[in-house]
Amino acid sequence: MWMTSTLPELGASPPLVVRPQGDRPEPAEFLAAVRDHREWIQEQLVEHGGLLFRGFLRGDADELEKFTAAAGLHLMPSLRGVTRRRRMGRRIYTSTEVPSSLPIPLHCEMSYTIRHPIQIAFLCAVPPRQGGETPLADMAAVYSSLPASVRRRFDELGVTYEQSVPGRRLVPWRKTWRDMFETDDPDKVESICRDQEIEARWLPGGGLLLRNTRPATRQEPTSGAKIWFNHAHIFHPSFAWELQRIGQRARGLAVGALEVLLRGPLERVAFRHSVCYGDGSPIPPADIRAVRAALWSQARMLAWLQGDLVLLDNLRIAHARMPFAGPRRILTALVDGVERASAEQPRQRSR
């Protein structure tokens, strides 16, 4: 049915590539093989951190939904993300609605929450005409490449995030609290926040302030290796550095100026994301620069083809998005449990 290889442009880095052996199989045949090889798929994820199924699918939401069912993947709703997604199936979404001119930094999905995906799947519905690659990075390698003093501070102190979420649409691609929690009921929002150990405070004008503290690192479950697992560099008010890093210096300077202007009443109500160490002390800019340098030093660019399906271990492999021209649509599914082939093995959930 299929054979495996690596991508020459990525070398030994993830993902492992799975291609048809011979002619492209019918979708039902492919899905049957996925169902029969659930354990193999999970074993390869443990070994490689990611799988790329190339040459099997056309690239529509129904295919992604059927793949996740065949692979025994339990999907979670898209809670707490910062940017808007469009729902394309029962629990299938577009990856993001952030404008094409902006990069999305490397991150493990929802690492700032208790309830985060353990795996994440992407399906290429429309490949970009130019740019739009998905950088991938092994977070164990990122952790190892950081200066020891930076690792020690994050290890010992953890990270506290603070996020102001508006009650009405102010930026087209940013979520309101209704989008974020998929409810209009403030009581339900407060219940979700208590369950996820988030301090929630309603702001004048209908906004919501969220505050929570999380570890900055994790241990990889099988090897025990330390993994970099936080959003400190994204919540830090210096996104312009990401733009300048990829060569958009003029745009980066403009965004940097906008950040300065927004450090006032409007920002506090609607836009502010901030981060500090878990003890409340500020994270020095030099530490954030070291984090960004370590992340990008490990990044490997995945260029999309029509119908590509990528399954990543979200605890180990970070993903990002480069700016692009023309249409591009990547669909995503967030996985919070894996149903094993054996009935005796319990479903695993992230907490």
ABEGO torsion letter per residue (X at the ends): XBBBBBBAAAEABOBBBBBBBEBBBBAAAAAAAAAAAAAAAAAAAAAAGBBBBBGABAGBAAAAAAAAAAAGBBBBBBBGBABBBBBABAABBBABABBAABBBBBBBBGAABABBBABBBBBBABBBABEGBBBBBBAAAAAAABBAAAAAAAAAAEBBBBBBBBABBABAABBBAAAAAGBABAAAAAAAAAAAGBBBBBBBGGBBBBBBBBBABBBBAAAGBBBBBBAAAAABBAAAAAAAAAGBAAAAAAAAAAAAAABBAAAAAAABBBBBBAAGBBBBAAAAAAAAAAAAAABBBBBBBBGBBBBBBAAABBBBBBBBBEBBBBBBBBBABBBBABAABBBBBBX
